[in-house]
């Protein structure tokens, strides 16, 4: 959305993502990413850690479930999302304000690790939301809206389709090595 502050952060998860379901039935995953800058110190000839940034993050619905299944404490991740600020009143009566990252995309960093990707898909890329209506859940439909991101068998031609039937070289007019006479030309009686 326009006017929102977006941020990309690279760091490590400080704990396993906490997943819970709220009253409306939506699933949310909460976790913290610690991003620590490393700076080369010329005097000591070694890297030194700078001050760590601990960014609280939250992800919703399918993304929350995927995060809980895929990521664990200590995993280096790349997270992008929108910064959001909210205020609340603590149990002791004091007013508090927190800034957290509403996650749009997240994935493991491949700088120091390898990862295997397993696509999670729904039939036809559609799922029913809380109101029973269908909503899109991802995948590409470019060129074939029926496929919706999942592989289907190659369509078979109808039995009465002459163009879908394999033909022998004798029946195939394009298979002959001799050129066919022109349909319209000087010998055509129409001229």
C-alpha distance (Angstrom), angle and dihedral (degrees) to the residues before:
residue distance angle dihedral
X1 . . .
X2 3.75 . .
X3 3.77 118.9 .
X4 3.79 96.5 20.4
X5 3.77 121.0 126.5
X6 3.80 110.5 -118.8
X7 3.77 123.1 -161.8
X8 3.78 137.4 -175.1
X9 3.78 116.7 -157.3
X10 3.80 131.4 -176.8
X11 3.78 118.1 -158.6
X12 3.77 147.6 104.9
X13 3.80 129.3 -72.2
X14 3.81 109.7 -110.2
X15 3.83 92.8 -154.5
X16 3.79 140.9 -3.2
X17 3.83 111.3 -69.4
X18 3.81 112.5 -93.2
X19 3.80 110.6 -133.3
X20 3.79 124.3 -164.7
X21 3.79 140.3 159.2
X22 3.80 119.6 -124.8
X23 3.81 126.7 -146.9
X24 3.82 94.5 -87.8
X25 3.80 90.8 56.8
X26 3.81 95.7 -107.2
X27 3.79 117.5 137.2
X28 3.80 120.8 -131.9
X29 3.79 130.4 -171.4
X30 3.81 118.6 -157.2
X31 3.78 123.6 -166.8
X32 3.79 141.9 147.7
X33 3.79 126.4 -123.1
X34 3.81 117.7 -155.3
X35 3.79 113.1 -152.9
X36 3.79 114.2 -170.9
X37 3.80 120.5 -177.0
X38 3.80 116.7 -139.8
X39 3.79 118.9 -149.3
X40 3.81 128.4 -170.2
X41 3.81 111.0 -122.6
X42 3.82 108.9 -151.1
X43 3.78 93.2 -163.9
X44 3.81 95.3 57.3
X45 3.82 95.9 27.5
X46 3.79 93.6 -131.5
X47 3.77 141.7 94.3
X48 3.79 119.0 -93.6
X49 3.78 127.8 -162.9
X50 3.77 117.4 -118.2
X51 3.78 126.4 -150.3
X52 3.82 111.0 -54.8
X53 3.79 122.9 -124.2
X54 3.80 113.5 -144.9
X55 3.82 108.6 -159.0
X56 3.78 117.8 -169.0
X57 3.82 110.4 -143.0
X58 3.79 135.6 -170.1
X59 3.80 130.6 -167.9
X60 3.79 128.3 -173.5
X61 3.82 140.9 -142.3
X62 3.83 117.8 -22.5
X63 3.79 92.3 1.5
X64 3.82 89.0 56.5
X65 3.80 91.9 52.9
X66 3.81 92.1 46.9
X67 3.81 91.2 50.4
X68 3.81 92.2 50.0
X69 3.82 90.6 50.8
X70 3.81 96.4 44.1
X71 3.79 111.6 33.1
X72 3.80 131.5 60.8
X73 3.79 138.3 175.7
X74 3.80 113.4 -59.7
X75 3.82 96.8 19.7
X76 3.80 113.3 138.0
X77 3.82 109.1 -126.6
X78 3.78 141.3 179.8
X79 3.79 111.4 -139.0
X80 3.78 129.0 -175.5
X81 3.77 125.7 -176.5
X82 3.79 148.9 113.8
X83 3.80 124.0 -62.6
X84 3.78 112.7 -126.3
X85 3.78 130.3 -176.3
X86 3.78 123.9 -155.4
X87 3.77 135.1 173.5
X88 3.77 128.9 -147.4
X89 3.78 140.7 166.0
X90 3.81 115.0 -107.6
X91 3.80 124.2 -138.6
X92 3.81 90.4 -99.9
X93 3.83 89.3 58.0
X94 3.79 97.5 -107.4
X95 3.79 120.5 132.3
X96 3.79 114.6 -120.1
X97 3.78 134.4 -172.9
X98 3.77 124.6 -157.8
X99 3.79 132.9 -173.6
X100 3.78 117.0 -148.4
X101 3.77 138.2 169.9
X102 3.82 117.8 -115.1
X103 3.80 99.2 -148.2
X104 3.80 118.5 -129.2
X105 3.84 97.8 167.6
X106 3.79 134.2 7.3
X107 3.76 136.4 172.6
X108 3.77 142.1 157.3
X109 3.79 117.2 -86.3
X110 3.78 111.3 -115.3
X111 3.79 95.4 -159.5
X112 3.83 93.7 98.0
X113 3.81 101.9 11.3
X114 3.79 145.4 39.2
X115 3.79 125.8 -126.1
X116 3.79 136.7 -163.5
X117 3.79 117.6 -139.9
X118 3.80 121.5 -144.3
X119 3.79 114.3 -176.9
X120 3.79 115.8 -134.8
X121 3.79 109.8 -147.7
X122 3.74 139.5 175.8
X123 3.82 123.3 -149.3
X124 3.81 108.7 -76.6
X125 3.82 89.8 -6.6
X126 3.80 90.0 -81.5
X127 3.76 130.5 116.9
X128 3.77 135.0 178.7
X129 3.77 115.4 -108.5
X130 3.81 126.1 -151.2
X131 3.83 92.7 -77.3
X132 3.82 92.8 50.9
X133 3.80 92.8 -107.4
X134 3.77 120.3 131.1
X135 3.78 119.2 -111.2
X136 3.80 132.3 -177.7
X137 3.81 116.2 -99.9
X138 3.78 102.7 -174.6
X139 3.75 141.7 -81.9
X140 3.76 133.0 109.7
X141 3.78 122.5 -75.6
X142 3.80 96.6 173.5
X143 3.78 109.0 143.1
X144 3.80 95.2 -3.7
X145 3.82 116.9 50.4
X146 3.81 90.8 -179.9
X147 3.81 91.8 61.0
X148 3.85 97.3 57.4
X149 3.76 99.1 -176.1
X150 3.78 99.2 -46.9
X151 3.76 129.2 97.8
X152 3.78 117.7 -107.1
X153 3.78 131.6 -174.8
X154 3.78 116.9 -88.3
X155 3.82 108.2 -91.6
X156 3.79 113.7 -107.4
X157 3.82 119.8 -137.8
X158 3.77 119.0 -112.7
X159 3.81 116.3 -94.6
X160 3.82 92.3 -115.2
X161 3.84 94.1 48.6
X162 3.85 107.6 112.7
X163 3.81 91.4 -166.3
X164 3.79 93.7 54.4
X165 3.80 94.9 51.2
X166 3.79 117.9 95.2
X167 3.78 110.1 -119.3
X168 3.75 132.2 -154.0
X169 3.83 116.9 -116.7
X170 3.83 89.8 -105.5
X171 3.82 91.1 58.8
X172 3.79 95.3 42.2
X173 3.84 110.4 89.2
X174 3.81 91.1 -163.8
X175 3.79 94.2 54.0
X176 3.83 96.7 71.2
X177 3.78 116.9 101.7
X178 3.83 93.4 -145.0
X179 3.79 117.6 82.8
X180 3.78 115.7 -111.7
X181 3.81 117.6 -119.3
X182 3.80 114.1 -99.2
X183 3.79 114.4 -94.2
X184 3.80 92.7 -144.9
X185 3.75 119.1 32.8
X186 3.82 144.6 108.9
X187 3.82 92.1 -61.6
X188 3.80 92.2 52.6
X189 3.84 109.9 111.3
X190 3.78 89.0 -136.3
X191 3.87 90.5 74.6
